[in-house]
Amino acid sequence: MKVRLDPASKRILVALLASPKTPGEVSRIYGIPVATVWEKIRRLQELGLVHMVLTFVDSAGEMRRYFEATLPIDTSEEDVVVEL
């Protein structure tokens, strides 16, 4: 199966390839609304491209969830096409 990703999903995936991040961190880096980042991460999880690596409650009592990309992905092309 081939999956063509929209630009926001591609940016999120590339960010998560570099190192695990929270949706809030990705939102700040790329200026994508955090609700959109969550939506895209959930879809990328459904596709098996992203998984949660760490969950904890911080000192302020907020739940922190870190995600990372699961597969090595070729980002050299303008469009990211993932073959599953």
C-alpha positions as CSV (number, residue, x, y, z in Angstrom):
1,M,0.0,0.0,0.0
2,K,1.3,3.5,-0.8
3,V,0.4,6.5,1.4
4,R,0.8,10.1,0.2
5,L,1.1,12.5,3.0
6,D,-0.1,16.1,3.1
7,P,2.5,18.8,3.9
8,A,1.6,19.1,7.6
9,S,1.8,15.3,8.1
10,K,5.2,15.3,6.3
11,R,6.5,18.1,8.5
12,I,5.3,16.3,11.6
13,L,6.8,13.0,10.5
14,V,10.2,14.6,9.7
15,A,10.2,16.3,13.1
16,L,9.5,12.9,14.8
17,L,12.3,11.2,12.8
18,A,14.9,13.6,14.3
19,S,13.9,12.9,17.9
20,P,10.8,12.1,20.0
21,K,8.6,15.1,20.6
22,T,5.3,16.1,22.2
23,P,2.5,17.4,19.9
24,G,3.0,20.8,21.7
25,E,6.7,20.9,20.7
26,V,5.8,20.0,17.1
27,S,3.2,22.7,17.1
28,R,5.6,25.3,18.3
29,I,8.3,24.3,15.8
30,Y,6.1,24.4,12.8
31,G,3.4,26.8,13.8
32,I,0.7,24.1,13.2
33,P,-2.2,24.3,15.7
34,V,-1.8,21.7,18.4
35,A,-5.2,20.2,17.7
36,T,-4.2,19.6,14.0
37,V,-0.9,18.0,15.2
38,W,-2.8,15.6,17.4
39,E,-5.1,14.7,14.5
40,K,-2.2,14.1,12.2
41,I,-0.3,12.1,14.8
42,R,-3.3,9.9,15.4
43,R,-3.6,9.2,11.7
44,L,0.1,8.5,11.4
45,Q,-0.3,6.1,14.3
46,E,-3.1,4.3,12.5
47,L,-0.8,3.9,9.5
48,G,1.9,2.5,11.8
49,L,4.3,5.3,11.0
50,V,4.4,6.9,14.5
51,H,4.3,5.4,18.0
52,M,4.3,6.8,21.5
53,V,7.6,6.2,23.3
54,L,7.1,7.9,26.7
55,T,4.2,9.1,28.8
56,F,4.4,10.8,32.2
57,V,2.8,13.4,34.4
58,D,5.0,16.5,34.8
59,S,5.5,18.6,37.9
60,A,2.5,20.8,36.9
61,G,0.3,17.8,36.8
62,E,0.0,17.8,33.0
63,M,0.3,14.5,31.0
64,R,3.2,14.6,28.5
65,R,3.2,12.1,25.6
66,Y,6.3,11.8,23.4
67,F,6.0,10.3,19.9
68,E,8.6,9.2,17.4
69,A,8.6,8.0,13.8
70,T,8.6,4.2,13.4
71,L,10.1,3.8,9.9
72,P,13.1,5.2,8.2
73,I,11.6,7.4,5.5
74,D,13.2,9.0,2.4
75,T,12.6,12.7,2.7
76,S,14.6,13.7,-0.3
77,E,11.5,13.9,-2.5
78,E,9.0,16.8,-2.3
79,D,6.2,14.3,-1.7
80,V,6.7,11.6,0.9
81,V,5.4,8.3,-0.3
82,V,5.5,5.5,2.2
83,E,5.1,1.9,1.0
84,L,3.5,-0.4,3.6
